[in-house]
Amino acid sequence: MKIVMLGIRGVPARYGGLETCGEEVGARLVQRGHDVICYCRTGSPDDGTPECRGIKRIEVPRLESKATDTYSHSFLSFCHALIKVKPDVILAFNPGIGTLCVIPKLFGCPVALNPDGFDWQRKKWGGFARWFIHLNANVASRLVDQMIIDAVSVRDYYASHFKYRREPLYIPNGAPIEASENPEIIEQYGLEKDGYFLFLSRFVPENSCEVIIKAFEGLKTDKKLFMGGGSVLDGPYPASVIQSTKDPRIVFPGGIYDPAHVKELHCGCYALLHGNQPGGTSLGLLKAMGFGACCVTLNTPDNAYAVKNGAGVVYELSPESLRARLQDLLDHHETVAQYRGKAVERIREEYLWEVVADKYEQALKAIARK
């Protein structure tokens, strides 16, 4: 099949979960003999790169603002793909481009859409943007040939609130299972094995940064809190997070993007602190589980589903709740190893990328034009 992916920033993945899903699934579809093309936004460090892991890259511009970026880029991508590339099927990402899915329908090209959770609930959006994204998600469920949902709660919401042409298909995000290879890497950050709690996510309100900092400040421990993912240069909110504490045990190294460093930081931490609030399966959480980290995650339906059967610890959205869970791990360190082992078992049970790619291939084959 000739498969086009669009609606994401592009590959290689440098930003978030949708990009990672696109790269990991796309690369495996290439290995299975398919021709995969991904539309990428201009202005990235990868401009001019012809391909990524076998995925062909096509760069198109966009209107650069928070409100118009994804929509304008996806519009141009749809038009270019249908006129120039003529794919057998389109795999789109992001609920905010649902109304644009009328374009491939006019050309007789089937399209599948992964809407990535309840994007309209994110705090970064204003009232109109939330309404517009929700409208697009509703329209998409009526237009597209297959909705691919990465979380059980989101699948159930779409099935009960929207009309759809075909029943939404649950395909979770994935993660690899990897072990430490260069443990000395963490020494570059002044860390030692099991000597720190790890937070490695973007500094945005829905990742519960303030709750995590306040919870840690009240802990009686000489371990550090390594808060990777943001700097004062990233905007007012990241700056406010960093300036909210004077605790010398809390370290703010900025963004960390080297895959080897990301892996070793996970493998070396005492526990991973995860605070993702919106619905959907968090790739960051799955990745940490695949690295064998003891994961302490916010109690949402999808986070709790990911760490079910003892694969992690859940807490409520308050510093007191999180602090109690962390203190319990400090007081009963033998349980940390148990959580680590069960986390890897959970990934092997449901979330391996190879299995995820198989399901995407079957879904796209089912709707591709012959």
C-alpha positions in Angstrom: 0.0 0.0 0.0 1.0 3.6 -0.5 0.2 5.2 2.9 0.3 8.9 3.7 0.5 10.2 7.3 -0.4 13.8 8.2 -1.7 16.0 11.0 1.5 15.6 13.0 4.6 17.9 13.1 6.6 15.2 11.2 9.3 12.6 11.7 11.6 12.0 13.3 9.6 12.5 16.5 10.8 15.5 18.4 7.7 16.8 20.2 5.0 14.5 21.5 3.1 11.3 21.5 1.4 11.5 18.1 4.8 12.1 16.4 6.2 9.1 18.2 3.3 6.9 17.2 3.6 8.1 13.6 7.4 7.3 13.4 7.2 4.0 15.2 4.2 2.6 13.3 5.3 4.1 10.0 8.8 2.6 10.2 7.4 -0.8 10.9 4.9 -0.5 8.0 7.9 0.3 5.8 9.6 -2.9 7.0 6.5 -4.8 6.0 6.9 -3.6 2.4 4.6 -0.6 2.3 5.4 2.8 0.8 4.9 5.4 3.7 5.0 9.1 3.2 4.8 11.6 6.1 4.0 15.3 5.7 6.3 17.4 7.9 6.1 21.1 8.9 8.9 23.4 7.6 11.0 25.1 10.2 12.3 22.0 12.0 15.9 20.9 12.5 15.2 18.1 10.0 14.4 20.4 7.0 15.8 18.9 3.9 16.1 15.4 5.2 14.6 13.1 2.6 13.5 10.2 4.9 13.4 8.9 8.4 13.7 5.2 9.0 12.4 4.5 5.5 9.5 6.9 5.8 9.6 9.5 3.0 9.4 13.1 4.2 7.5 15.8 2.4 7.8 19.3 3.9 5.0 21.9 3.4 4.5 25.3 5.1 1.9 26.4 7.6 0.5 29.5 9.2 2.6 29.8 12.3 0.3 30.4 15.3 -1.1 28.1 18.0 -4.6 28.4 16.5 -3.7 27.9 12.8 -0.6 25.8 12.8 -2.0 22.2 12.6 -5.1 23.1 10.6 -3.3 25.1 7.9 -0.5 22.5 7.5 -3.0 19.6 7.3 -5.1 21.4 4.7 -2.0 21.9 2.4 -0.9 18.3 3.2 -4.3 16.8 2.2 -4.3 18.8 -1.1 -0.7 17.9 -2.0 -1.2 14.2 -1.2 -4.4 13.8 -3.1 -3.2 15.7 -6.2 0.5 14.6 -6.4 1.0 11.4 -4.3 -2.4 9.7 -4.8 -2.2 7.3 -1.9 -4.2 4.1 -1.3 -5.1 5.3 2.2 -4.4 8.3 4.5 -3.6 7.9 8.2 -4.4 11.3 9.9 -3.7 12.4 13.4 -5.3 15.0 15.6 -9.1 15.6 16.3 -8.8 19.3 15.3 -8.6 18.5 11.6 -11.7 16.4 11.4 -13.6 18.8 9.0 -10.7 18.5 6.6 -11.4 14.8 6.2 -14.1 15.8 3.7 -11.2 16.5 1.2 -10.0 12.9 0.8 -13.7 11.8 0.6 -14.2 14.0 -2.4 -11.3 12.4 -4.0 -12.5 8.9 -3.2 -9.5 8.2 -0.9 -10.2 6.4 2.4 -8.9 7.9 5.6 -8.3 6.7 9.1 -8.0 9.2 12.0 -6.3 8.9 15.4 -7.7 11.8 17.5 -5.3 11.4 20.4 -7.6 11.6 23.4 -9.7 14.5 24.6 -7.6 17.3 23.1 -10.4 19.8 23.6 -9.9 19.5 27.3 -6.4 20.7 27.4 -5.9 23.9 29.4 -3.8 25.6 26.7 -7.0 26.1 24.6 -9.5 29.0 25.0 -13.2 28.6 24.8 -13.6 28.9 21.0 -10.6 26.5 20.3 -12.1 23.9 22.6 -15.5 24.1 20.9 -13.8 24.0 17.4 -11.7 20.9 18.3 -14.8 19.1 19.7 -16.8 20.0 16.6 -14.0 18.6 14.4 -13.9 15.4 16.4 -17.7 15.0 16.0 -17.5 15.6 12.3 -14.5 13.2 11.9 -16.5 10.4 13.5 -19.1 10.7 10.7 -16.7 11.2 7.8 -13.7 9.0 8.2 -13.6 5.3 7.3 -12.0 4.3 10.6 -11.5 6.0 13.9 -8.4 4.6 15.7 -8.5 5.3 19.4 -5.5 4.8 21.7 -7.4 4.6 25.0 -10.4 2.7 26.2 -12.1 5.7 27.8 -11.7 7.7 24.7 -13.1 4.9 22.5 -16.1 4.6 24.8 -16.7 8.4 24.7 -16.7 8.5 20.9 -19.0 5.5 20.7 -21.5 7.0 23.1 -21.4 10.7 22.2 -20.8 10.8 18.4 -22.4 9.1 15.5 -19.9 7.1 13.4 -19.6 5.2 10.1 -17.7 2.4 11.6 -17.2 1.3 15.2 -14.1 3.0 16.7 -11.2 0.7 16.8 -9.0 0.5 20.0 -5.3 0.4 19.2 -3.1 1.5 22.1 0.1 3.4 21.8 3.2 1.3 22.2 6.6 1.1 23.8 9.9 -0.8 23.5 11.3 -3.0 26.3 14.9 -1.8 26.9 17.5 -2.2 29.6 20.3 0.1 30.7 23.4 0.1 28.5 25.5 3.1 29.7 24.6 3.7 33.3 27.4 6.2 33.7 25.4 8.7 31.6 23.4 9.8 34.6 26.7 10.9 36.4 26.8 13.7 33.8 23.8 15.2 35.6 25.2 14.7 39.1 23.0 11.7 39.8 23.5 8.2 41.0 21.5 5.0 40.7 18.3 5.1 42.8 19.3 8.5 44.1 16.5 10.6 42.5 12.9 10.8 41.5 12.4 11.5 37.8 10.0 13.9 36.0 10.6 14.0 32.3 7.7 15.7 30.5 6.8 19.1 29.0 6.2 21.9 31.6 2.5 22.4 30.8 -0.4 22.7 33.3 -1.9 19.3 32.5 1.3 17.5 33.5 0.7 18.5 37.2 4.2 20.1 37.6 3.2 22.2 40.7 1.6 19.2 42.5 4.7 17.1 42.0 7.0 19.9 43.3 4.9 20.6 46.3 4.6 16.9 47.1 8.4 16.4 46.9 9.1 19.5 49.0 7.4 17.8 52.0 9.3 14.5 51.7 12.0 13.6 54.2 14.7 12.2 51.9 18.1 13.1 50.6 17.1 11.9 47.1 16.8 14.5 44.4 13.9 15.4 42.2 15.1 15.7 38.6 12.6 17.9 36.7 13.6 17.5 33.0 11.5 19.0 30.3 11.4 22.8 30.6 13.4 26.0 31.1 12.8 29.6 31.9 13.2 30.4 28.2 10.2 28.2 27.2 7.6 30.7 28.3 5.8 32.1 31.3 4.4 28.9 32.7 7.7 26.9 32.6 9.4 29.9 34.2 6.8 30.0 37.0 7.3 26.3 37.7 11.0 26.7 38.1 10.7 29.8 40.2 8.1 28.3 42.5 10.6 26.4 44.6 13.9 27.0 46.4 14.4 23.4 47.4 18.1 22.6 46.7 17.2 19.0 46.1 15.1 19.9 43.0 17.1 20.0 39.7 16.0 21.7 36.5 18.3 20.6 33.7 16.0 21.8 30.8 14.8 19.7 27.9 16.5 16.3 27.3 16.2 14.8 23.9 19.1 12.4 23.5 17.4 8.9 23.4 20.3 7.3 25.2 20.1 9.9 28.0 16.4 9.5 28.3 16.7 5.8 28.6 19.4 5.9 31.2 17.6 8.5 33.3 14.6 6.2 33.4 16.6 3.1 34.2 18.5 4.8 37.0 15.7 6.6 38.8 14.2 5.4 42.1 10.7 6.2 40.6 9.2 8.0 37.7 6.6 10.7 38.6 3.9 11.1 36.0 1.1 13.7 36.1 -0.6 13.6 32.7 -4.3 14.7 33.2 -6.0 14.6 29.8 -7.6 11.4 28.6 -5.6 9.0 26.4 -2.8 6.6 26.8 0.4 8.5 27.7 3.4 7.4 25.6 5.7 8.9 28.3 4.2 6.5 30.8 4.4 3.5 28.6 8.0 4.3 27.7 9.0 4.5 31.4 7.3 1.2 32.0 9.2 -0.4 29.1 12.5 0.9 30.6 11.5 -0.9 33.8 10.9 2.2 35.9 8.8 2.2 39.1 6.0 4.5 37.8 3.9 6.7 40.1 1.1 8.2 37.9 -2.0 10.4 38.4 -5.2 8.4 38.9 -7.1 8.9 35.6 -9.0 6.0 33.9 -6.3 5.6 31.2 -3.3 5.9 33.4 -4.8 3.5 35.9 -5.6 1.1 33.1 -1.9 1.2 31.9 -0.5 0.3 35.3 -3.2 -2.2 36.3 -2.4 -5.4 38.1 0.4 -3.9 40.2 2.4 -2.4 37.3 2.6 1.0 39.0 1.3 3.3 41.7 -1.6 5.8 41.3 -2.2 9.0 43.3 -5.0 11.6 43.4 -4.4 15.2 42.1 -3.1 16.7 45.4 0.4 17.1 46.9 -0.7 15.2 50.0 -1.8 12.1 48.0 1.4 12.0 46.0 3.6 12.7 49.0 2.0 9.7 50.8 2.7 7.4 47.9 6.3 8.5 47.6 6.9 8.2 51.3 5.5 4.7 51.2 8.0 3.8 48.5 10.8 5.3 50.5 9.8 3.4 53.6 9.3 0.1 51.7 12.1 0.1 49.1 11.6 -3.7 48.4 8.3 -2.9 46.7 10.1 -0.7 44.1 11.7 -3.8 42.4 8.3 -5.5 42.3 6.7 -2.5 40.5 9.6 -2.4 38.0 9.2 -6.1 37.1 5.4 -5.9 36.7 5.7 -2.7 34.5 7.8 -4.6 32.0 5.4 -7.5 32.1 2.5 -5.1 31.4 4.2 -3.7 28.3 4.9 -7.1 27.0 1.2 -8.0 27.6 -0.4 -5.2 25.6 1.9 -2.4 24.4 4.8 -3.7 22.2 5.2 -1.6 19.1 5.4 -4.6 16.8 1.9 -5.7 18.0 0.6 -2.1 17.6 2.0 -1.9 14.1 0.3 -5.2 13.1 -3.1 -3.8 14.2 -2.5 -0.5 12.3 -1.6 -2.5 9.1 -4.8 -4.6 9.4 -7.0 -1.5 10.0 -5.5 0.3 7.0 -5.7 -2.7 4.7 -9.4 -3.1 5.6 -10.2 0.4 4.3 -7.6 0.9 1.5 -8.9 1.4 -1.9 -8.2 -1.5 -4.2 
